[in-house]
Amino acid sequence: MDAKRAAKQAAKQQAELEAKAAAEQAEKLKIENERLVNTYQYHQVKNKETILQIAAKYNVSISDLKALNNISIQTTLRKGMQLKIRKQ
C-alpha cells in the first residue's frame, strides 16, 4: 500500500513539475511576442508608392525592408499592402 501511495505521490509531483515548466515556457513566449510587437511598426502602402520612397521615409535600408517583407525591388506594391518596418 505504501509503494502505491509513493508512486501516486511521485506521479503527482512529476505532473506539477511539468505543468510549472509549461507555464514558464508560455510566459517566455508571451514576453518574446510582446518584444517583437514593439520591434516593428507597419506602413500601409498608398497609391504609386515605391520601396525606395518608403525606405527613405522611415530611414531604413532597402535590403532590410525587402528581407522583413519577403519582397524584391521588382515587386509591385499594391495600395493597402502592409509592410513591416524595423523600429530604430
C-alpha positions as CSV (number, residue, x, y, z in Angstrom):
1,M,0.0,0.0,0.0
2,D,2.9,2.4,0.8
3,A,4.5,1.7,-2.5
4,K,1.3,2.5,-4.3
5,R,0.9,5.8,-2.4
6,A,4.6,6.7,-3.0
7,A,4.1,6.0,-6.7
8,K,1.0,8.2,-6.8
9,Q,2.8,11.0,-4.9
10,A,5.8,10.8,-7.3
11,A,3.5,10.9,-10.3
12,K,1.7,13.9,-8.8
13,Q,5.0,15.8,-8.2
14,Q,6.1,15.0,-11.8
15,A,2.8,16.3,-13.2
16,E,3.2,19.5,-11.1
17,L,6.8,20.0,-12.4
18,E,5.7,19.5,-16.0
19,A,2.8,22.0,-15.5
20,K,5.2,24.5,-14.0
21,A,7.7,24.1,-16.8
22,A,4.9,24.5,-19.4
23,A,3.7,27.7,-17.6
24,E,7.2,29.1,-17.6
25,Q,7.6,28.4,-21.3
26,A,4.3,30.0,-22.1
27,E,5.3,33.1,-20.1
28,K,8.6,33.3,-22.0
29,L,6.8,33.1,-25.3
30,K,4.4,35.8,-24.2
31,I,7.3,38.1,-23.3
32,E,9.1,37.4,-26.6
33,N,5.9,38.1,-28.6
34,E,5.4,41.4,-26.8
35,R,9.0,42.3,-27.5
36,L,8.6,41.5,-31.2
37,V,5.4,43.6,-31.4
38,N,7.3,46.6,-30.1
39,T,10.2,45.9,-32.5
40,Y,8.2,46.6,-35.7
41,Q,6.0,49.3,-37.0
42,Y,3.8,48.9,-40.0
43,H,3.3,51.1,-43.1
44,Q,0.2,50.9,-45.3
45,V,1.1,51.4,-49.0
46,K,-0.6,54.3,-50.7
47,N,-1.1,54.7,-54.5
48,K,2.1,54.5,-56.6
49,E,4.5,54.4,-53.6
50,T,7.8,52.6,-54.2
51,I,10.1,50.6,-52.0
52,L,12.7,53.4,-52.3
53,Q,10.2,56.1,-51.1
54,I,9.2,54.0,-48.1
55,A,12.8,53.2,-47.2
56,A,13.7,56.9,-47.4
57,K,10.6,57.9,-45.4
58,Y,11.5,55.7,-42.4
59,N,15.2,56.0,-42.8
60,V,15.8,52.2,-43.2
61,S,17.8,50.2,-45.7
62,I,16.2,48.8,-48.7
63,S,17.7,45.4,-48.1
64,D,16.2,45.4,-44.5
65,L,12.8,46.3,-45.9
66,K,13.0,43.6,-48.6
67,A,14.1,41.0,-46.1
68,L,11.5,41.7,-43.5
69,N,8.6,41.7,-46.0
70,N,9.9,38.9,-48.3
71,I,9.8,41.1,-51.4
72,S,12.2,42.1,-54.1
73,I,12.9,45.5,-55.7
74,Q,10.8,44.5,-58.7
75,T,7.7,43.7,-56.5
76,T,4.7,45.8,-57.4
77,L,3.4,47.4,-54.3
78,R,-0.4,47.4,-54.2
79,K,-2.5,50.1,-52.4
80,G,-3.4,48.9,-48.9
81,M,-0.5,46.4,-48.7
82,Q,1.0,46.4,-45.2
83,L,4.8,46.4,-44.8
84,K,6.8,45.7,-41.6
85,I,9.4,48.2,-40.8
86,R,12.0,47.7,-38.0
87,K,11.9,50.5,-35.4
88,Q,15.0,52.5,-34.9
